[in-house]
């Protein structure tokens, strides 16, 4: 059980924490200057508007269920 748990944690981090993702996993639309992305401390990336809407229902990340905390310098990230 312990080994399986460690493997799942590693796989989850590597597959969803990729900062090169170009679409929001909640709405499946691309990130844009008028709807920027934000990165939570857990490493998951969402549209800022999508995660704010989610926060009205829950304080936990929709992927990993950790309490949502924002990386302060990532909230206003511009899309190239």
mmCIF file of the N, C-alpha and C atoms, coordinates in Angstrom:
data_MODEL
# 
_entry.id   MODEL 
# 
loop_
_atom_site.group_PDB 
_atom_site.id 
_atom_site.type_symbol 
_atom_site.label_atom_id 
_atom_site.label_alt_id 
_atom_site.label_comp_id 
_atom_site.label_asym_id 
_atom_site.label_entity_id 
_atom_site.label_seq_id 
_atom_site.pdbx_PDB_ins_code 
_atom_site.Cartn_x 
_atom_site.Cartn_y 
_atom_site.Cartn_z 
_atom_site.occupancy 
_atom_site.B_iso_or_equiv 
_atom_site.pdbx_formal_charge 
_atom_site.auth_seq_id 
_atom_site.auth_comp_id 
_atom_site.auth_asym_id 
_atom_site.auth_atom_id 
_atom_site.pdbx_PDB_model_num 
ATOM 1   N N  . UNK A 1 1  ? 0.833   -1.208 0.000   1.00 0.00 ? 1  UNK A N  1 
ATOM 2   C CA . UNK A 1 1  ? 0.000   0.000  0.000   1.00 0.00 ? 1  UNK A CA 1 
ATOM 3   C C  . UNK A 1 1  ? 0.868   1.258  0.000   1.00 0.00 ? 1  UNK A C  1 
ATOM 4   N N  . UNK A 1 2  ? 1.895   1.274  0.834   1.00 0.00 ? 2  UNK A N  1 
ATOM 5   C CA . UNK A 1 2  ? 2.754   2.451  0.940   1.00 0.00 ? 2  UNK A CA 1 
ATOM 6   C C  . UNK A 1 2  ? 3.466   2.739  -0.381  1.00 0.00 ? 2  UNK A C  1 
ATOM 7   N N  . UNK A 1 3  ? 3.983   1.693  -1.035  1.00 0.00 ? 3  UNK A N  1 
ATOM 8   C CA . UNK A 1 3  ? 4.671   1.867  -2.319  1.00 0.00 ? 3  UNK A CA 1 
ATOM 9   C C  . UNK A 1 3  ? 3.700   2.371  -3.390  1.00 0.00 ? 3  UNK A C  1 
ATOM 10  N N  . UNK A 1 4  ? 2.515   1.813  -3.439  1.00 0.00 ? 4  UNK A N  1 
ATOM 11  C CA . UNK A 1 4  ? 1.503   2.244  -4.399  1.00 0.00 ? 4  UNK A CA 1 
ATOM 12  C C  . UNK A 1 4  ? 1.157   3.713  -4.191  1.00 0.00 ? 4  UNK A C  1 
ATOM 13  N N  . UNK A 1 5  ? 1.013   4.113  -2.949  1.00 0.00 ? 5  UNK A N  1 
ATOM 14  C CA . UNK A 1 5  ? 0.702   5.501  -2.629  1.00 0.00 ? 5  UNK A CA 1 
ATOM 15  C C  . UNK A 1 5  ? 1.798   6.435  -3.125  1.00 0.00 ? 5  UNK A C  1 
ATOM 16  N N  . UNK A 1 6  ? 3.056   6.078  -2.902  1.00 0.00 ? 6  UNK A N  1 
ATOM 17  C CA . UNK A 1 6  ? 4.171   6.919  -3.366  1.00 0.00 ? 6  UNK A CA 1 
ATOM 18  C C  . UNK A 1 6  ? 4.182   7.026  -4.885  1.00 0.00 ? 6  UNK A C  1 
ATOM 19  N N  . UNK A 1 7  ? 3.938   5.910  -5.574  1.00 0.00 ? 7  UNK A N  1 
ATOM 20  C CA . UNK A 1 7  ? 3.915   5.925  -7.037  1.00 0.00 ? 7  UNK A CA 1 
ATOM 21  C C  . UNK A 1 7  ? 2.798   6.808  -7.572  1.00 0.00 ? 7  UNK A C  1 
ATOM 22  N N  . UNK A 1 8  ? 1.629   6.751  -6.973  1.00 0.00 ? 8  UNK A N  1 
ATOM 23  C CA . UNK A 1 8  ? 0.512   7.587  -7.410  1.00 0.00 ? 8  UNK A CA 1 
ATOM 24  C C  . UNK A 1 8  ? 0.813   9.060  -7.201  1.00 0.00 ? 8  UNK A C  1 
ATOM 25  N N  . UNK A 1 9  ? 1.415   9.406  -6.078  1.00 0.00 ? 9  UNK A N  1 
ATOM 26  C CA . UNK A 1 9  ? 1.756   10.806 -5.816  1.00 0.00 ? 9  UNK A CA 1 
ATOM 27  C C  . UNK A 1 9  ? 2.723   11.320 -6.866  1.00 0.00 ? 9  UNK A C  1 
ATOM 28  N N  . UNK A 1 10 ? 3.743   10.537 -7.202  1.00 0.00 ? 10 UNK A N  1 
ATOM 29  C CA . UNK A 1 10 ? 4.721   10.960 -8.204  1.00 0.00 ? 10 UNK A CA 1 
ATOM 30  C C  . UNK A 1 10 ? 4.063   11.118 -9.568  1.00 0.00 ? 10 UNK A C  1 
ATOM 31  N N  . UNK A 1 11 ? 3.222   10.181 -9.949  1.00 0.00 ? 11 UNK A N  1 
ATOM 32  C CA . UNK A 1 11 ? 2.564   10.227 -11.248 1.00 0.00 ? 11 UNK A CA 1 
ATOM 33  C C  . UNK A 1 11 ? 1.627   11.427 -11.332 1.00 0.00 ? 11 UNK A C  1 
ATOM 34  N N  . UNK A 1 12 ? 0.873   11.685 -10.290 1.00 0.00 ? 12 UNK A N  1 
ATOM 35  C CA . UNK A 1 12 ? -0.055  12.822 -10.286 1.00 0.00 ? 12 UNK A CA 1 
ATOM 36  C C  . UNK A 1 12 ? 0.711   14.120 -10.473 1.00 0.00 ? 12 UNK A C  1 
ATOM 37  N N  . UNK A 1 13 ? 1.793   14.304 -9.743  1.00 0.00 ? 13 UNK A N  1 
ATOM 38  C CA . UNK A 1 13 ? 2.552   15.543 -9.823  1.00 0.00 ? 13 UNK A CA 1 
ATOM 39  C C  . UNK A 1 13 ? 3.114   15.737 -11.218 1.00 0.00 ? 13 UNK A C  1 
ATOM 40  N N  . UNK A 1 14 ? 3.693   14.694 -11.795 1.00 0.00 ? 14 UNK A N  1 
ATOM 41  C CA . UNK A 1 14 ? 4.329   14.855 -13.097 1.00 0.00 ? 14 UNK A CA 1 
ATOM 42  C C  . UNK A 1 14 ? 3.317   15.051 -14.222 1.00 0.00 ? 14 UNK A C  1 
ATOM 43  N N  . UNK A 1 15 ? 2.122   14.487 -14.093 1.00 0.00 ? 15 UNK A N  1 
ATOM 44  C CA . UNK A 1 15 ? 1.170   14.597 -15.192 1.00 0.00 ? 15 UNK A CA 1 
ATOM 45  C C  . UNK A 1 15 ? 0.330   15.864 -15.149 1.00 0.00 ? 15 UNK A C  1 
ATOM 46  N N  . UNK A 1 16 ? 0.052   16.411 -13.981 1.00 0.00 ? 16 UNK A N  1 
ATOM 47  C CA . UNK A 1 16 ? -0.829  17.573 -13.932 1.00 0.00 ? 16 UNK A CA 1 
ATOM 48  C C  . UNK A 1 16 ? -0.128  18.872 -13.562 1.00 0.00 ? 16 UNK A C  1 
ATOM 49  N N  . UNK A 1 17 ? 1.091   18.811 -13.124 1.00 0.00 ? 17 UNK A N  1 
ATOM 50  C CA . UNK A 1 17 ? 1.775   20.027 -12.715 1.00 0.00 ? 17 UNK A CA 1 
ATOM 51  C C  . UNK A 1 17 ? 2.641   20.591 -13.828 1.00 0.00 ? 17 UNK A C  1 
ATOM 52  N N  . UNK A 1 18 ? 2.434   20.152 -15.042 1.00 0.00 ? 18 UNK A N  1 
ATOM 53  C CA . UNK A 1 18 ? 3.204   20.617 -16.173 1.00 0.00 ? 18 UNK A CA 1 
ATOM 54  C C  . UNK A 1 18 ? 2.782   22.040 -16.525 1.00 0.00 ? 18 UNK A C  1 
ATOM 55  N N  . UNK A 1 19 ? 3.698   22.974 -16.419 1.00 0.00 ? 19 UNK A N  1 
ATOM 56  C CA . UNK A 1 19 ? 3.361   24.376 -16.667 1.00 0.00 ? 19 UNK A CA 1 
ATOM 57  C C  . UNK A 1 19 ? 3.210   24.688 -18.149 1.00 0.00 ? 19 UNK A C  1 
ATOM 58  N N  . UNK A 1 20 ? 3.398   23.713 -19.029 1.00 0.00 ? 20 UNK A N  1 
ATOM 59  C CA . UNK A 1 20 ? 3.258   23.942 -20.456 1.00 0.00 ? 20 UNK A CA 1 
ATOM 60  C C  . UNK A 1 20 ? 1.837   23.671 -20.952 1.00 0.00 ? 20 UNK A C  1 
ATOM 61  N N  . UNK A 1 21 ? 0.944   23.292 -20.065 1.00 0.00 ? 21 UNK A N  1 
ATOM 62  C CA . UNK A 1 21 ? -0.440  23.034 -20.463 1.00 0.00 ? 21 UNK A CA 1 
ATOM 63  C C  . UNK A 1 21 ? -1.021  24.301 -21.081 1.00 0.00 ? 21 UNK A C  1 
ATOM 64  N N  . UNK A 1 22 ? -1.803  24.149 -22.139 1.00 0.00 ? 22 UNK A N  1 
ATOM 65  C CA . UNK A 1 22 ? -2.341  25.329 -22.808 1.00 0.00 ? 22 UNK A CA 1 
ATOM 66  C C  . UNK A 1 22 ? -3.850  25.478 -22.688 1.00 0.00 ? 22 UNK A C  1 
ATOM 67  N N  . UNK A 1 23 ? -4.519  24.553 -21.981 1.00 0.00 ? 23 UNK A N  1 
ATOM 68  C CA . UNK A 1 23 ? -5.955  24.681 -21.753 1.00 0.00 ? 23 UNK A CA 1 
ATOM 69  C C  . UNK A 1 23 ? -6.271  24.467 -20.281 1.00 0.00 ? 23 UNK A C  1 
ATOM 70  N N  . UNK A 1 24 ? -7.321  25.115 -19.839 1.00 0.00 ? 24 UNK A N  1 
ATOM 71  C CA . UNK A 1 24 ? -7.787  24.975 -18.462 1.00 0.00 ? 24 UNK A CA 1 
ATOM 72  C C  . UNK A 1 24 ? -8.485  23.619 -18.317 1.00 0.00 ? 24 UNK A C  1 
ATOM 73  N N  . UNK A 1 25 ? -8.154  22.830 -17.293 1.00 0.00 ? 25 UNK A N  1 
ATOM 74  C CA . UNK A 1 25 ? -8.775  21.515 -17.141 1.00 0.00 ? 25 UNK A CA 1 
ATOM 75  C C  . UNK A 1 25 ? -10.234 21.560 -16.689 1.00 0.00 ? 25 UNK A C  1 
ATOM 76  N N  . UNK A 1 26 ? -10.730 22.714 -16.276 1.00 0.00 ? 26 UNK A N  1 
ATOM 77  C CA . UNK A 1 26 ? -12.129 22.784 -15.857 1.00 0.00 ? 26 UNK A CA 1 
ATOM 78  C C  . UNK A 1 26 ? -13.063 23.184 -16.994 1.00 0.00 ? 26 UNK A C  1 
ATOM 79  N N  . UNK A 1 27 ? -12.615 24.057 -17.884 1.00 0.00 ? 27 UNK A N  1 
ATOM 80  C CA . UNK A 1 27 ? -13.487 24.517 -18.975 1.00 0.00 ? 27 UNK A CA 1 
ATOM 81  C C  . UNK A 1 27 ? -12.986 24.104 -20.361 1.00 0.00 ? 27 UNK A C  1 
ATOM 82  N N  . UNK A 1 28 ? -11.745 23.650 -20.439 1.00 0.00 ? 28 UNK A N  1 
ATOM 83  C CA . UNK A 1 28 ? -11.113 23.190 -21.682 1.00 0.00 ? 28 UNK A CA 1 
ATOM 84  C C  . UNK A 1 28 ? -10.890 24.292 -22.712 1.00 0.00 ? 28 UNK A C  1 
ATOM 85  N N  . UNK A 1 29 ? -10.905 25.552 -22.274 1.00 0.00 ? 29 UNK A N  1 
ATOM 86  C CA . UNK A 1 29 ? -10.566 26.659 -23.160 1.00 0.00 ? 29 UNK A CA 1 
ATOM 87  C C  . UNK A 1 29 ? -9.112  27.047 -22.944 1.00 0.00 ? 29 UNK A C  1 
ATOM 88  N N  . UNK A 1 30 ? -8.497  27.599 -23.995 1.00 0.00 ? 30 UNK A N  1 
ATOM 89  C CA . UNK A 1 30 ? -7.110  28.034 -23.896 1.00 0.00 ? 30 UNK A CA 1 
ATOM 90  C C  . UNK A 1 30 ? -7.005  29.243 -22.976 1.00 0.00 ? 30 UNK A C  1 
ATOM 91  N N  . UNK A 1 31 ? -5.824  29.411 -22.409 1.00 0.00 ? 31 UNK A N  1 
ATOM 92  C CA . UNK A 1 31 ? -5.556  30.591 -21.594 1.00 0.00 ? 31 UNK A CA 1 
ATOM 93  C C  . UNK A 1 31 ? -5.373  31.787 -22.521 1.00 0.00 ? 31 UNK A C  1 
ATOM 94  N N  . UNK A 1 32 ? -5.841  32.942 -22.084 1.00 0.00 ? 32 UNK A N  1 
ATOM 95  C CA . UNK A 1 32 ? -5.745  34.155 -22.885 1.00 0.00 ? 32 UNK A CA 1 
ATOM 96  C C  . UNK A 1 32 ? -5.473  35.331 -21.959 1.00 0.00 ? 32 UNK A C  1 
ATOM 97  N N  . UNK A 1 33 ? -5.054  36.426 -22.552 1.00 0.00 ? 33 UNK A N  1 
ATOM 98  C CA . UNK A 1 33 ? -4.737  37.611 -21.758 1.00 0.00 ? 33 UNK A CA 1 
ATOM 99  C C  . UNK A 1 33 ? -5.948  38.103 -20.970 1.00 0.00 ? 33 UNK A C  1 
ATOM 100 N N  . UNK A 1 34 ? -7.141  37.994 -21.563 1.00 0.00 ? 34 UNK A N  1 
ATOM 101 C CA . UNK A 1 34 ? -8.343  38.452 -20.863 1.00 0.00 ? 34 UNK A CA 1 
ATOM 102 C C  . UNK A 1 34 ? -8.887  37.412 -19.881 1.00 0.00 ? 34 UNK A C  1 
ATOM 103 N N  . UNK A 1 35 ? -8.330  36.218 -19.873 1.00 0.00 ? 35 UNK A N  1 
ATOM 104 C CA . UNK A 1 35 ? -8.704  35.173 -18.918 1.00 0.00 ? 35 UNK A CA 1 
ATOM 105 C C  . UNK A 1 35 ? -7.435  34.398 -18.562 1.00 0.00 ? 35 UNK A C  1 
ATOM 106 N N  . UNK A 1 36 ? -6.588  34.993 -17.714 1.00 0.00 ? 36 UNK A N  1 
ATOM 107 C CA . UNK A 1 36 ? -5.263  34.419 -17.445 1.00 0.00 ? 36 UNK A CA 1 
ATOM 108 C C  . UNK A 1 36 ? -5.323  33.154 -16.602 1.00 0.00 ? 36 UNK A C  1 
ATOM 109 N N  . UNK A 1 37 ? -4.206  32.445 -16.622 1.00 0.00 ? 37 UNK A N  1 
ATOM 110 C CA . UNK A 1 37 ? -4.102  31.250 -15.787 1.00 0.00 ? 37 UNK A CA 1 
ATOM 111 C C  . UNK A 1 37 ? -3.486  31.614 -14.447 1.00 0.00 ? 37 UNK A C  1 
ATOM 112 N N  . UNK A 1 38 ? -3.737  30.763 -13.472 1.00 0.00 ? 38 UNK A N  1 
ATOM 113 C CA . UNK A 1 38 ? -3.127  30.905 -12.165 1.00 0.00 ? 38 UNK A CA 1 
ATOM 114 C C  . UNK A 1 38 ? -2.657  29.535 -11.717 1.00 0.00 ? 38 UNK A C  1 
ATOM 115 N N  . UNK A 1 39 ? -1.620  29.513 -10.894 1.00 0.00 ? 39 UNK A N  1 
ATOM 116 C CA . UNK A 1 39 ? -1.047  28.270 -10.400 1.00 0.00 ? 39 UNK A CA 1 
ATOM 117 C C  . UNK A 1 39 ? -1.269  28.203 -8.899  1.00 0.00 ? 39 UNK A C  1 
ATOM 118 N N  . UNK A 1 40 ? -1.855  27.113 -8.455  1.00 0.00 ? 40 UNK A N  1 
ATOM 119 C CA . UNK A 1 40 ? -2.036  26.900 -7.020  1.00 0.00 ? 40 UNK A CA 1 
ATOM 120 C C  . UNK A 1 40 ? -0.741  26.350 -6.433  1.00 0.00 ? 40 UNK A C  1 
ATOM 121 N N  . UNK A 1 41 ? -0.583  26.430 -5.117  1.00 0.00 ? 41 UNK A N  1 
ATOM 122 C CA . UNK A 1 41 ? 0.623   25.905 -4.487  1.00 0.00 ? 41 UNK A CA 1 
ATOM 123 C C  . UNK A 1 41 ? 0.799   24.416 -4.723  1.00 0.00 ? 41 UNK A C  1 
ATOM 124 N N  . UNK A 1 42 ? -0.271  23.701 -4.956  1.00 0.00 ? 42 UNK A N  1 
ATOM 125 C CA . UNK A 1 42 ? -0.169  22.264 -5.229  1.00 0.00 ? 42 UNK A CA 1 
ATOM 126 C C  . UNK A 1 42 ? 0.350   22.003 -6.640  1.00 0.00 ? 42 UNK A C  1 
ATOM 127 N N  . UNK A 1 43 ? 0.444   23.060 -7.463  1.00 0.00 ? 43 UNK A N  1 
ATOM 128 C CA . UNK A 1 43 ? 0.989   22.929 -8.806  1.00 0.00 ? 43 UNK A CA 1 
ATOM 129 C C  . UNK A 1 43 ? -0.045  22.841 -9.910  1.00 0.00 ? 43 UNK A C  1 
ATOM 130 N N  . UNK A 1 44 ? -1.308  22.770 -9.576  1.00 0.00 ? 44 UNK A N  1 
ATOM 131 C CA . UNK A 1 44 ? -2.350  22.674 -10.592 1.00 0.00 ? 44 UNK A CA 1 
ATOM 132 C C  . UNK A 1 44 ? -2.658  24.053 -11.167 1.00 0.00 ? 44 UNK A C  1 
ATOM 133 N N  . UNK A 1 45 ? -2.943  24.088 -12.462 1.00 0.00 ? 45 UNK A N  1 
ATOM 134 C CA . UNK A 1 45 ? -3.129  25.337 -13.201 1.00 0.00 ? 45 UNK A CA 1 
ATOM 135 C C  . UNK A 1 45 ? -4.570  25.431 -13.696 1.00 0.00 ? 45 UNK A C  1 
ATOM 136 N N  . UNK A 1 46 ? -5.170  26.602 -13.525 1.00 0.00 ? 46 UNK A N  1 
ATOM 137 C CA . UNK A 1 46 ? -6.553  26.842 -13.940 1.00 0.00 ? 46 UNK A CA 1 
ATOM 138 C C  . UNK A 1 46 ? -6.684  28.276 -14.437 1.00 0.00 ? 46 UNK A C  1 
ATOM 139 N N  . UNK A 1 47 ? -7.773  28.565 -15.164 1.00 0.00 ? 47 UNK A N  1 
ATOM 140 C CA . UNK A 1 47 ? -8.125  29.961 -15.408 1.00 0.00 ? 47 UNK A CA 1 
ATOM 141 C C  . UNK A 1 47 ? -8.425  30.591 -14.052 1.00 0.00 ? 47 UNK A C  1 
ATOM 142 N N  . UNK A 1 48 ? -8.041  31.804 -13.884 1.00 0.00 ? 48 UNK A N  1 
ATOM 143 C CA . UNK A 1 48 ? -8.324  32.504 -12.638 1.00 0.00 ? 48 UNK A CA 1 
ATOM 144 C C  . UNK A 1 48 ? -9.835  32.555 -12.390 1.00 0.00 ? 48 UNK A C  1 
ATOM 145 N N  . UNK A 1 49 ? -10.613 32.866 -13.421 1.00 0.00 ? 49 UNK A N  1 
ATOM 146 C CA . UNK A 1 49 ? -12.073 32.934 -13.270 1.00 0.00 ? 49 UNK A CA 1 
ATOM 147 C C  . UNK A 1 49 ? -12.667 31.570 -12.918 1.00 0.00 ? 49 UNK A C  1 
ATOM 148 N N  . UNK A 1 50 ? -12.151 30.512 -13.514 1.00 0.00 ? 50 UNK A N  1 
ATOM 149 C CA . UNK A 1 50 ? -12.671 29.159 -13.234 1.00 0.00 ? 50 UNK A CA 1 
ATOM 150 C C  . UNK A 1 50 ? -12.414 28.764 -11.788 1.00 0.00 ? 50 UNK A C  1 
ATOM 151 N N  . UNK A 1 51 ? -11.217 29.052 -11.290 1.00 0.00 ? 51 UNK A N  1 
ATOM 152 C CA . UNK A 1 51 ? -10.904 28.629 -9.925  1.00 0.00 ? 51 UNK A CA 1 
ATOM 153 C C  . UNK A 1 51 ? -11.652 29.496 -8.918  1.00 0.00 ? 51 UNK A C  1 
ATOM 154 N N  . UNK A 1 52 ? -11.890 30.771 -9.238  1.00 0.00 ? 52 UNK A N  1 
ATOM 155 C CA . UNK A 1 52 ? -12.702 31.599 -8.341  1.00 0.00 ? 52 UNK A CA 1 
ATOM 156 C C  . UNK A 1 52 ? -14.128 31.058 -8.256  1.00 0.00 ? 52 UNK A C  1 
ATOM 157 N N  . UNK A 1 53 ? -14.674 30.638 -9.398  1.00 0.00 ? 53 UNK A N  1 
ATOM 158 C CA . UNK A 1 53 ? -16.017 30.056 -9.395  1.00 0.00 ? 53 UNK A CA 1 
ATOM 159 C C  . UNK A 1 53 ? -16.033 28.766 -8.569  1.00 0.00 ? 53 UNK A C  1 
ATOM 160 N N  . UNK A 1 54 ? -14.991 27.950 -8.717  1.00 0.00 ? 54 UNK A N  1 
ATOM 161 C CA . UNK A 1 54 ? -14.893 26.702 -7.943  1.00 0.00 ? 54 UNK A CA 1 
ATOM 162 C C  . UNK A 1 54 ? -14.825 26.997 -6.443  1.00 0.00 ? 54 UNK A C  1 
ATOM 163 N N  . UNK A 1 55 ? -14.124 28.065 -6.085  1.00 0.00 ? 55 UNK A N  1 
ATOM 164 C CA . UNK A 1 55 ? -13.945 28.413 -4.672  1.00 0.00 ? 55 UNK A CA 1 
ATOM 165 C C  . UNK A 1 55 ? -15.264 28.782 -3.998  1.00 0.00 ? 55 UNK A C  1 
ATOM 166 N N  . UNK A 1 56 ? -16.275 29.135 -4.777  1.00 0.00 ? 56 UNK A N  1 
ATOM 167 C CA . UNK A 1 56 ? -17.590 29.404 -4.196  1.00 0.00 ? 56 UNK A CA 1 
ATOM 168 C C  . UNK A 1 56 ? -18.221 28.129 -3.645  1.00 0.00 ? 56 UNK A C  1 
ATOM 169 N N  . UNK A 1 57 ? -17.791 26.985 -4.163  1.00 0.00 ? 57 UNK A N  1 
ATOM 170 C CA . UNK A 1 57 ? -18.324 25.689 -3.729  1.00 0.00 ? 57 UNK A CA 1 
ATOM 171 C C  . UNK A 1 57 ? -17.400 24.949 -2.783  1.00 0.00 ? 57 UNK A C  1 
ATOM 172 N N  . UNK A 1 58 ? -16.082 25.169 -2.922  1.00 0.00 ? 58 UNK A N  1 
ATOM 173 C CA . UNK A 1 58 ? -15.126 24.372 -2.162  1.00 0.00 ? 58 UNK A CA 1 
ATOM 174 C C  . UNK A 1 58 ? -13.819 25.134 -1.961  1.00 0.00 ? 58 UNK A C  1 
ATOM 175 N N  . UNK A 1 59 ? -13.149 24.859 -0.850  1.00 0.00 ? 59 UNK A N  1 
ATOM 176 C CA . UNK A 1 59 ? -11.838 25.458 -0.581  1.00 0.00 ? 59 UNK A CA 1 
ATOM 177 C C  . UNK A 1 59 ? -10.714 24.503 -0.963  1.00 0.00 ? 59 UNK A C  1 
ATOM 178 N N  . UNK A 1 60 ? -11.062 23.372 -1.574  1.00 0.00 ? 60 UNK A N  1 
ATOM 179 C CA . UNK A 1 60 ? -10.073 22.358 -1.936  1.00 0.00 ? 60 UNK A CA 1 
ATOM 180 C C  . UNK A 1 60 ? -9.843  22.338 -3.444  1.00 0.00 ? 60 UNK A C  1 
ATOM 181 N N  . UNK A 1 61 ? -8.609  22.075 -3.840  1.00 0.00 ? 61 UNK A N  1 
ATOM 182 C CA . UNK A 1 61 ? -8.266  21.940 -5.254  1.00 0.00 ? 61 UNK A CA 1 
ATOM 183 C C  . UNK A 1 61 ? -9.131  20.844 -5.883  1.00 0.00 ? 61 UNK A C  1 
ATOM 184 N N  . UNK A 1 62 ? -9.699  21.093 -7.071  1.00 0.00 ? 62 UNK A N  1 
ATOM 185 C CA . UNK A 1 62 ? -10.548 20.087 -7.706  1.00 0.00 ? 62 UNK A CA 1 
ATOM 186 C C  . UNK A 1 62 ? -9.806  18.812 -8.105  1.00 0.00 ? 62 UNK A C  1 
ATOM 187 N N  . UNK A 1 63 ? -8.481  18.864 -8.209  1.00 0.00 ? 63 UNK A N  1 
ATOM 188 C CA . UNK A 1 63 ? -7.717  17.674 -8.593  1.00 0.00 ? 63 UNK A CA 1 
ATOM 189 C C  . UNK A 1 63 ? -7.200  16.880 -7.410  1.00 0.00 ? 63 UNK A C  1 
ATOM 190 N N  . UNK A 1 64 ? -6.571  17.568 -6.449  1.00 0.00 ? 64 UNK A N  1 
ATOM 191 C CA . UNK A 1 64 ? -5.882  16.828 -5.378  1.00 0.00 ? 64 UNK A CA 1 
ATOM 192 C C  . UNK A 1 64 ? -6.532  17.003 -4.010  1.00 0.00 ? 64 UNK A C  1 
ATOM 193 N N  . UNK A 1 65 ? -7.531  17.845 -3.910  1.00 0.00 ? 65 UNK A N  1 
ATOM 194 C CA . UNK A 1 65 ? -8.280  18.099 -2.670  1.00 0.00 ? 65 UNK A CA 1 
ATOM 195 C C  . UNK A 1 65 ? -7.470  18.783 -1.570  1.00 0.00 ? 65 UNK A C  1 
ATOM 196 N N  . UNK A 1 66 ? -6.294  19.305 -1.905  1.00 0.00 ? 66 UNK A N  1 
ATOM 197 C CA . UNK A 1 66 ? -5.544  20.084 -0.920  1.00 0.00 ? 66 UNK A CA 1 
ATOM 198 C C  . UNK A 1 66 ? -6.181  21.462 -0.805  1.00 0.00 ? 66 UNK A C  1 
ATOM 199 N N  . UNK A 1 67 ? -6.027  22.083 0.352   1.00 0.00 ? 67 UNK A N  1 
ATOM 200 C CA . UNK A 1 67 ? -6.536  23.433 0.535   1.00 0.00 ? 67 UNK A CA 1 
ATOM 201 C C  . UNK A 1 67 ? -5.884  24.341 -0.496  1.00 0.00 ? 67 UNK A C  1 
ATOM 202 N N  . UNK A 1 68 ? -6.696  25.131 -1.190  1.00 0.00 ? 68 UNK A N  1 
ATOM 203 C CA . UNK A 1 68 ? -6.165  25.973 -2.255  1.00 0.00 ? 68 UNK A CA 1 
ATOM 204 C C  . UNK A 1 68 ? -5.435  27.182 -1.704  1.00 0.00 ? 68 UNK A C  1 
ATOM 205 N N  . UNK A 1 69 ? -4.206  27.322 -2.134  1.00 0.00 ? 69 UNK A N  1 
ATOM 206 C CA . UNK A 1 69 ? -3.388  28.491 -1.858  1.00 0.00 ? 69 UNK A CA 1 
ATOM 207 C C  . UNK A 1 69 ? -2.789  28.913 -3.181  1.00 0.00 ? 69 UNK A C  1 
ATOM 208 N N  . UNK A 1 70 ? -2.766  30.209 -3.439  1.00 0.00 ? 70 UNK A N  1 
ATOM 209 C CA . UNK A 1 70 ? -2.217  30.715 -4.688  1.00 0.00 ? 70 UNK A CA 1 
ATOM 210 C C  . UNK A 1 70 ? -0.749  31.047 -4.518  1.00 0.00 ? 70 UNK A C  1 
ATOM 211 N N  . UNK A 1 71 ? 0.021   30.858 -5.584  1.00 0.00 ? 71 UNK A N  1 
ATOM 212 C CA . UNK A 1 71 ? 1.384   31.352 -5.635  1.00 0.00 ? 71 UNK A CA 1 
ATOM 213 C C  . UNK A 1 71 ? 1.256   32.813 -6.040  1.00 0.00 ? 71 UNK A C  1 
ATOM 214 N N  . UNK A 1 72 ? 1.560   33.704 -5.138  1.00 0.00 ? 72 UNK A N  1 
ATOM 215 C CA . UNK A 1 72 ? 1.248   35.125 -5.317  1.00 0.00 ? 72 UNK A CA 1 
ATOM 216 C C  . UNK A 1 72 ? 1.737   35.693 -6.637  1.00 0.00 ? 72 UNK A C  1 
ATOM 217 N N  . UNK A 1 73 ? 2.957   35.353 -7.060  1.00 0.00 ? 73 UNK A N  1 
ATOM 218 C CA . UNK A 1 73 ? 3.492   35.920 -8.294  1.00 0.00 ? 73 UNK A CA 1 
ATOM 219 C C  . UNK A 1 73 ? 2.916   35.274 -9.544  1.00 0.00 ? 73 UNK A C  1 
ATOM 220 N N  . UNK A 1 74 ? 2.149   34.201 -9.420  1.00 0.00 ? 74 UNK A N  1 
ATOM 221 C CA . UNK A 1 74 ? 1.583   33.517 -10.574 1.00 0.00 ? 74 UNK A CA 1 
ATOM 222 C C  . UNK A 1 74 ? 0.181   34.002 -10.923 1.00 0.00 ? 74 UNK A C  1 
ATOM 223 N N  . UNK A 1 75 ? -0.495  34.686 -10.033 1.00 0.00 ? 75 UNK A N  1 
ATOM 224 C CA . UNK A 1 75 ? -1.893  35.052 -10.262 1.00 0.00 ? 75 UNK A CA 1 
ATOM 225 C C  . UNK A 1 75 ? -2.056  35.968 -11.469 1.00 0.00 ? 75 UNK A C  1 
ATOM 226 N N  . UNK A 1 76 ? -1.150  36.861 -11.679 1.00 0.00 ? 76 UNK A N  1 
ATOM 227 C CA . UNK A 1 76 ? -1.290  37.821 -12.774 1.00 0.00 ? 76 UNK A CA 1 
ATOM 228 C C  . UNK A 1 76 ? -0.405  37.472 -13.959 1.00 0.00 ? 76 UNK A C  1 
ATOM 229 N N  . UNK A 1 77 ? -0.016  36.208 -14.073 1.00 0.00 ? 77 UNK A N  1 
ATOM 230 C CA . UNK A 1 77 ? 0.850   35.788 -15.168 1.00 0.00 ? 77 UNK A CA 1 
ATOM 231 C C  . UNK A 1 77 ? 0.211   36.106 -16.510 1.00 0.00 ? 77 UNK A C  1 
ATOM 232 N N  . UNK A 1 78 ? 0.992   36.672 -17.407 1.00 0.00 ? 78 UNK A N  1 
ATOM 233 C CA . UNK A 1 78 ? 0.511   36.990 -18.744 1.00 0.00 ? 78 UNK A CA 1 
ATOM 234 C C  . UNK A 1 78 ? 0.772   35.814 -19.675 1.00 0.00 ? 78 UNK A C  1 
ATOM 235 N N  . UNK A 1 79 ? -0.109  35.591 -20.628 1.00 0.00 ? 79 UNK A N  1 
ATOM 236 C CA . UNK A 1 79 ? 0.052   34.538 -21.618 1.00 0.00 ? 79 UNK A CA 1 
ATOM 237 C C  . UNK A 1 79 ? 0.821   35.110 -22.786 1.00 0.00 ? 79 UNK A C  1 
ATOM 238 N N  . UNK A 1 80 ? 1.839   34.372 -23.236 1.00 0.00 ? 80 UNK A N  1 
ATOM 239 C CA . UNK A 1 80 ? 2.644   34.841 -24.381 1.00 0.00 ? 80 UNK A CA 1 
ATOM 240 C C  . UNK A 1 80 ? 1.915   34.710 -25.688 1.00 0.00 ? 80 UNK A C  1 
# 
